[in-house]
């Protein structure tokens, strides 16, 4: 079974890890947001790609959701000795990833080829696919001016009020053949519980991807990133309020409505199910919080079984005997 997930950030990585635990990485392709990428100290940094890669490799930091478990920050301390005030924390082992990626880009390799190489060397069997090999950057229009995404998200801790989002370069970008092929042959397509504006919309803004999804043979299911009117992590709920959108799972379903066959709603929002069903979207109500490995695997298995029910032919969505104990 071919499973494709559109993802970015910690929530997307957790769900993909759950799929890996419950059904194996070999069946998984992840289309990852690259509009968060940026250059710092001359290095090309791809935060969402690295979060996905480290999580699937089993070396991600479970406390932060980003970076590498047990990493040190000697480079950070040394920068401070030089009088620099570094605002983006890069661990020492994490730094090696950025150094190698930057070198390989300079040698002419595409971001897709580099990501495949790095992931394979870390033992990742899933296919981690950058949404494009072209340069796309999220610019945040706020009440304090325009900010590059990482300046808004990390340096300013997403405090300025957002007016709109600009995906610079998206109109000229092209999806990779690997992304389009993954969608074409998918048996299940999942939109992860990632920030709908900052993680998923940049993917959909790349010409050709949304069109491919609209014509996909596979059922498309979105998992809510909003529970009881708040985001599990990050600024999704704050963004919804600032953009004048109802802060609820219903608004998330509406945002993706033209793509969806199914929507996964948290049990705390069960009362909202009729409003989503009224859009003609099938619903699954369950506990969507992924607080440990067992919860990740359970949710992934439920989502895949839900997808199995939404297609005429039964492929068998999940293998319960692969579920791992909590940790």
Steps between C-alpha positions, in 0.01 A plus 500: 500500500634842402442767764568866426502763774515876453680635804711759673606557858475284809140378464565371150817323609320332790224364277751374243691331781174337606447371146854364501436322831165355398549421132869533421704775336527318169145599405536867593574808289493841669464824304663757728470878513823678404374859519646513854851445360746784550867589496692572819880542534521398136324169567184370335266390779187293432317479836196297390703254294739446790224459758343231281833332432617496862161377624482211252865415571417469871747770606264797538480693824172393667499800734517772236369313197787644295874438495687190611460326835791561736660759273741759641527867411868581520486691173222712645708577809802588286296741289397676819868530598557678170233750597232361270151456637382187316122478494466168317638211704691243295639199682849375426386178333217683327763742364663212312179452300494865394871501414467195277177618336656837418807337348290264287285789375820683400605188309178511300280239670129568530333530838305181423813300424675637808205416724489145364873458560493633856189303595637173363824546691294538819315178423171660397308279258209736440530743209530857627413725206555876502192664346727659237867538417437867421533784748174581682499711816217593735482872574271609783315831463436633852393816679874562556602449137618217275711224653675196363336195653773401744534859621127502576484147638822470701653843555168677569334187650200549264374799700430761227142493376476340157314667216587262218755247378707518185661191347780670314606308191213251513342607171825434315578176683448150366418185696750223453411198290533291815229703677258477208568129455448430871156665488412321177567151636382563857241272658450742791579871526510667840528867584684493832399696811742772396440876496257545212634844405873468567565134419235371259400808298857548370488145361164564335629830360752323277329479158395148412479349847145603587386409149655156540323456834165604352537224242645239735341156504586450867281624786634817657470541876599794718580467871406803706778712654238686707348349816238682708577827323877490557800366312691214656828676428597823327307800370222342292219610733648849540527532122140396450377765740719769344385410148137520611433127472299297749754323718365147482540168328203596283703785349784257429261268317362796304853605408568165334141417402550480124770237549354281773319171517555466874584706806634384836346694786617487860258341746497823702331662200250223430215753511641659182464182295158589346639827360784315327272223377276769350787587264476149356817389677515168686624531857699298751478612864788384717771615739747685275756597766828317438656508845716187464604237248196284563267796440680584175467144372138468613393822327686407184336158495154650550557752221616230258206276587269800448652552156447132425129542569481797263615311190300237310777241509641389833879514524545449874607826659694395807684216668406507871769248593764763414383747763775585747462558874486853633816678611 
